[in-house]
């Protein structure tokens, strides 16, 4: 009889494992072949996976949508893909008002739809542009939106339920333990497998979304930026390379998006928005074909980016009033364009002088490379301004809750020649000048000296986080990442020296 039960147990466990032997992230820059891939559907499944790993001495890493460029999900042992866990519940509490609780694999779209359909309709205060990414992924990595008075999306979280190294479910909240919650909010998957996440949400509101394209030479100044941010709900500033002429920096423009809260009537129907999203999806599919040509023929970059600029932002000036989720997720089809993305964060000067300086420096660098016949940035540079975060591992951490941080990034089509060199140069500059920190989910591991640098910069916060991690995963079941090993346990003295600059 014992043989029969072992056979049944084997079949049950096999049913939770994926048939595929390999996994790759969205961008395709990471491909791995772990020993086992699991697709859990319940809390019980998560607990059994952890117990199995503990029994066999295996490590576990998790993935949701796979929209990260860094190696956070890489493992040689057990990979847990949480996409089949997407139950959602909306509740009202005395302390937080309306909340939404989602299982780890719920997409932002699924949560948005649930909130809209609720009576009364509700909304997140801020969220990522992408609606295809999933709950646990954006929280674990400290992802963010564009709300100027907001911090990371993780800072909107009021409760986390995590299956930790003992195979049991533990609840993290500020009420239970604020230090542990500060570690759990942005945990990089190091505390365990996230099961459920609870956010504070609010009544559905409207945003006026305004697009305009000012000349760089007359708009990208500290006073202009500061005034603009102070009067806006949310702001994104884009630079699209070579957008107004072949190779003349003085003619180039920015693409600026501004959101303002409003009680004005809605100007665009859901049917019209739906048609716009369909068109955007088609446009990005077509644009990707042209971008693939750029990768093969880099010298064509100025001409094709100029063409795509005229077919994109310039052709669609906007001043519309729409529900907040539609304004926050303003672009469809982003997933159609595979790219590389580096993002760093630094504290903004009170007068925004360093913010204007660094965005101008990106433009200058694009043209400096072009003079050498190199075109390493062919997609966009982007900048957002947010408040500081109190979460221990937040890229924009600061003890001052009113501190302002600049989140700045550069993007290029996958396999673009020279992007790693170009982006690493920028990152190194920001590290040296401002002690800038990377967005954990974006590309950062290629930057020279970054791991010992992060260990030094994070300092005591890393020690505090580690004290929480050890409590819930003493056997390091969830610690199977070379980069994080070097950040957490590398040489106490940084090797980030002038030789790296």
GIMO-V225560 format. One record per residue. N is the residue number from 0. PHI is phi in radians with two decimals (999 if undefined). Layout:
n-><N | N>
phi-><PHI | PHI>
//
This chain:
n-><0 | 1 | 2 | 3 | 4 | 5 | 6 | 7 | 8 | 9 | 10 | 11 | 12 | 13 | 14 | 15 | 16 | 17 | 18 | 19 | 20 | 21 | 22 | 23 | 24 | 25 | 26 | 27 | 28 | 29 | 30 | 31 | 32 | 33 | 34 | 35 | 36 | 37 | 38 | 39 | 40 | 41 | 42 | 43 | 44 | 45 | 46 | 47 | 48 | 49 | 50 | 51 | 52 | 53 | 54 | 55 | 56 | 57 | 58 | 59 | 60 | 61 | 62 | 63 | 64 | 65 | 66 | 67 | 68 | 69 | 70 | 71 | 72 | 73 | 74 | 75 | 76 | 77 | 78 | 79 | 80 | 81 | 82 | 83 | 84 | 85 | 86 | 87 | 88 | 89 | 90 | 91 | 92 | 93 | 94 | 95 | 96 | 97 | 98 | 99 | 100 | 101 | 102 | 103 | 104 | 105 | 106 | 107 | 108 | 109 | 110 | 111 | 112 | 113 | 114 | 115 | 116 | 117 | 118 | 119 | 120 | 121 | 122 | 123 | 124 | 125 | 126 | 127 | 128 | 129 | 130 | 131 | 132 | 133 | 134 | 135 | 136 | 137 | 138 | 139 | 140 | 141 | 142 | 143 | 144 | 145 | 146 | 147 | 148 | 149 | 150 | 151 | 152 | 153 | 154 | 155 | 156 | 157 | 158 | 159 | 160 | 161 | 162 | 163 | 164 | 165 | 166 | 167 | 168 | 169 | 170 | 171 | 172 | 173 | 174 | 175 | 176 | 177 | 178 | 179 | 180 | 181 | 182 | 183 | 184 | 185 | 186 | 187 | 188 | 189 | 190 | 191 | 192 | 193 | 194 | 195 | 196 | 197 | 198 | 199 | 200 | 201 | 202 | 203 | 204 | 205 | 206 | 207 | 208 | 209 | 210 | 211 | 212 | 213 | 214 | 215 | 216 | 217 | 218 | 219 | 220 | 221 | 222 | 223 | 224 | 225 | 226 | 227 | 228 | 229 | 230 | 231 | 232 | 233 | 234 | 235 | 236 | 237 | 238 | 239 | 240 | 241 | 242 | 243 | 244 | 245 | 246 | 247 | 248 | 249 | 250 | 251 | 252 | 253 | 254 | 255 | 256 | 257 | 258 | 259 | 260 | 261 | 262 | 263 | 264 | 265 | 266 | 267 | 268 | 269 | 270 | 271 | 272 | 273 | 274 | 275 | 276 | 277 | 278 | 279 | 280 | 281 | 282 | 283 | 284 | 285 | 286 | 287 | 288 | 289 | 290 | 291 | 292 | 293 | 294 | 295 | 296 | 297 | 298 | 299 | 300 | 301 | 302 | 303 | 304 | 305 | 306 | 307 | 308 | 309 | 310 | 311 | 312 | 313 | 314 | 315 | 316 | 317 | 318 | 319 | 320 | 321 | 322 | 323 | 324 | 325 | 326 | 327 | 328 | 329 | 330 | 331 | 332 | 333 | 334 | 335 | 336 | 337 | 338 | 339 | 340 | 341 | 342 | 343 | 344 | 345 | 346 | 347 | 348 | 349 | 350 | 351 | 352 | 353 | 354 | 355 | 356 | 357 | 358 | 359 | 360 | 361 | 362 | 363 | 364 | 365 | 366 | 367 | 368 | 369 | 370 | 371 | 372 | 373 | 374 | 375 | 376 | 377 | 378 | 379 | 380 | 381 | 382 | 383 | 384 | 385 | 386 | 387 | 388 | 389 | 390 | 391 | 392 | 393 | 394 | 395 | 396 | 397 | 398 | 399 | 400 | 401 | 402 | 403 | 404 | 405 | 406 | 407 | 408 | 409 | 410 | 411 | 412 | 413 | 414 | 415 | 416 | 417 | 418 | 419 | 420 | 421 | 422 | 423 | 424 | 425 | 426 | 427 | 428 | 429 | 430 | 431 | 432 | 433 | 434 | 435 | 436 | 437 | 438 | 439 | 440 | 441 | 442 | 443 | 444 | 445 | 446 | 447 | 448 | 449 | 450 | 451 | 452 | 453 | 454 | 455 | 456 | 457 | 458 | 459 | 460 | 461 | 462 | 463 | 464 | 465 | 466 | 467 | 468 | 469 | 470 | 471 | 472 | 473 | 474 | 475 | 476 | 477 | 478 | 479 | 480 | 481 | 482 | 483 | 484 | 485 | 486 | 487 | 488 | 489 | 490 | 491 | 492 | 493 | 494 | 495 | 496 | 497 | 498 | 499 | 500>
phi-><999 | -1.07 | -1.13 | -1.12 | -1.12 | -1.13 | -1.14 | -1.09 | -1.03 | -1.09 | -1.18 | -1.08 | -1.11 | -1.12 | -1.16 | -1.56 | -1.70 | -1.33 | -1.31 | -1.19 | -1.61 | -2.10 | -2.43 | -2.35 | -1.36 | -0.99 | -1.26 | 1.45 | -1.50 | -2.23 | -2.29 | -2.44 | -2.25 | -1.24 | -1.09 | -2.46 | -2.07 | -1.96 | -2.18 | -1.17 | -2.15 | -2.66 | -1.04 | -1.03 | -1.05 | -1.04 | -1.14 | -1.17 | -1.10 | -1.11 | -1.13 | -1.16 | -1.08 | -1.13 | -1.12 | -1.78 | 1.18 | -1.84 | -1.69 | -2.30 | -2.26 | -2.11 | -2.56 | -1.92 | -1.59 | 1.36 | -1.69 | -1.84 | -1.65 | -1.39 | -1.60 | -0.97 | -1.64 | -1.22 | -2.70 | -1.71 | -1.80 | -1.91 | -1.84 | -1.91 | -1.81 | -1.69 | -1.08 | -1.43 | -1.92 | -2.51 | -1.25 | -2.37 | -2.45 | -1.92 | -2.44 | -2.11 | -2.12 | -1.15 | -1.40 | -1.88 | 1.30 | -1.29 | -2.34 | -2.16 | -2.01 | -2.20 | -1.19 | -0.97 | -1.64 | -1.17 | -1.41 | -1.09 | -1.07 | -1.06 | -1.23 | -1.00 | -1.09 | -1.09 | -1.18 | -1.15 | -1.36 | -1.23 | -2.06 | -1.35 | -1.09 | -2.24 | -2.74 | -1.16 | -1.28 | -2.69 | -2.83 | -1.18 | -1.12 | -1.16 | -1.81 | -1.53 | -1.27 | -2.09 | -0.89 | -1.18 | -1.14 | -1.26 | -1.34 | -1.05 | -1.76 | 1.26 | -1.21 | -2.60 | -1.84 | -2.22 | -1.27 | -1.14 | -1.64 | -1.86 | -1.95 | -1.33 | -1.10 | -1.07 | -1.32 | -1.51 | -1.36 | -1.92 | -2.72 | -2.27 | -1.99 | -2.27 | -1.49 | -1.67 | -1.13 | -1.54 | 1.42 | -1.83 | -1.53 | -2.09 | -1.86 | -1.94 | -2.81 | -1.15 | -1.18 | -1.25 | -2.97 | -1.09 | -1.16 | -1.14 | -1.17 | -1.13 | -1.37 | -1.24 | -1.01 | -2.22 | -1.95 | 0.99 | 1.32 | -1.61 | -1.68 | 2.61 | -1.68 | -1.22 | -1.78 | -2.37 | -2.29 | -2.05 | -1.93 | -1.39 | -2.24 | -2.44 | -0.97 | -0.97 | -2.23 | -1.98 | -2.24 | -1.56 | -1.88 | -2.13 | -1.95 | -2.66 | -2.20 | -1.39 | -1.10 | -1.04 | -1.15 | -1.97 | -2.07 | -1.43 | -2.23 | -0.95 | -1.11 | -1.12 | -1.08 | -1.05 | -1.10 | -1.13 | -1.14 | -1.13 | -1.75 | -1.95 | -1.32 | -2.48 | -2.54 | -2.33 | -2.11 | -2.01 | -2.14 | -1.82 | -1.07 | 0.99 | -1.49 | -2.06 | -2.77 | -1.15 | -2.57 | -2.33 | -1.01 | -1.17 | -1.65 | -1.19 | -2.11 | -1.79 | -1.98 | -1.95 | -1.98 | -2.24 | -2.09 | -2.25 | -1.15 | -2.68 | -1.86 | -1.10 | -1.17 | -1.10 | -1.86 | -2.25 | -1.30 | -1.09 | -1.14 | -1.15 | -1.11 | -1.06 | -1.16 | -1.06 | -1.14 | -1.09 | -1.12 | -1.10 | -1.09 | -1.15 | -1.10 | -1.22 | -1.13 | -1.19 | -1.05 | -1.09 | -1.09 | -1.19 | -1.13 | -1.12 | -1.17 | -1.03 | -1.05 | -1.37 | -2.25 | -0.97 | -1.14 | -1.47 | -0.88 | -1.03 | -1.29 | -1.34 | -1.13 | -1.12 | -1.11 | -1.20 | -1.08 | -1.22 | -1.48 | -1.87 | -0.95 | -1.14 | -1.42 | -2.28 | -1.12 | -2.23 | -2.67 | -2.24 | -1.98 | -2.50 | -1.01 | -0.90 | -1.05 | -1.21 | -1.29 | -1.17 | -1.71 | -1.36 | -2.27 | -1.79 | 1.50 | -1.00 | -1.11 | -1.32 | -1.98 | -1.28 | -2.51 | -1.91 | -2.58 | -1.99 | -2.36 | -2.24 | -2.27 | -2.46 | -1.24 | -1.39 | -1.08 | -1.04 | -1.68 | 1.18 | -1.08 | -1.25 | -1.15 | -1.10 | -1.07 | -1.30 | -1.24 | -1.10 | -1.12 | -1.06 | -1.06 | -1.04 | -1.15 | -1.00 | -1.33 | -1.13 | -1.15 | -1.08 | -1.11 | -1.65 | 1.33 | -2.08 | -2.38 | -1.34 | -2.05 | -2.07 | -1.90 | -2.96 | -1.95 | -2.48 | -2.45 | -2.32 | -2.09 | -2.33 | -1.36 | -1.19 | -2.01 | -1.54 | -1.22 | -0.94 | -1.76 | -1.13 | -1.10 | -1.81 | -1.13 | -2.81 | -1.26 | -1.55 | -1.16 | -1.71 | -1.13 | -1.88 | -2.14 | -1.73 | -1.82 | -2.21 | -2.52 | -2.25 | -2.30 | -2.53 | -1.09 | -0.88 | 1.29 | -1.20 | -1.11 | 1.54 | -1.15 | -1.06 | -1.09 | -1.07 | -1.20 | -1.15 | -1.08 | -1.13 | -1.05 | -1.08 | -1.07 | -1.20 | -1.12 | -1.19 | -1.44 | -2.27 | 0.95 | -1.15 | -2.19 | -1.45 | -1.29 | -1.02 | -1.45 | -1.55 | -1.28 | -2.64 | -1.21 | -1.46 | -1.32 | -1.00 | 1.28 | -1.16 | -1.26 | -1.12 | -1.05 | -1.13 | -1.03 | -1.25 | -1.18 | -1.25 | 0.86 | -1.14 | -1.12 | -1.15 | -1.13 | -1.13 | -1.05 | -1.11 | -1.13 | -1.29 | -1.05 | -1.08 | -1.06 | -1.79 | -2.63 | -1.05 | -1.57 | 0.99 | -1.09 | -1.73 | -1.86 | -2.38 | -2.49 | -1.08 | -1.10 | -1.20 | -1.00 | -1.20 | -1.19 | -1.35 | -2.17 | -1.25 | -1.01 | -1.04 | -1.69 | -1.15 | -1.74 | -1.39 | -2.15 | -1.02 | -1.16 | -1.56 | -1.75>
//
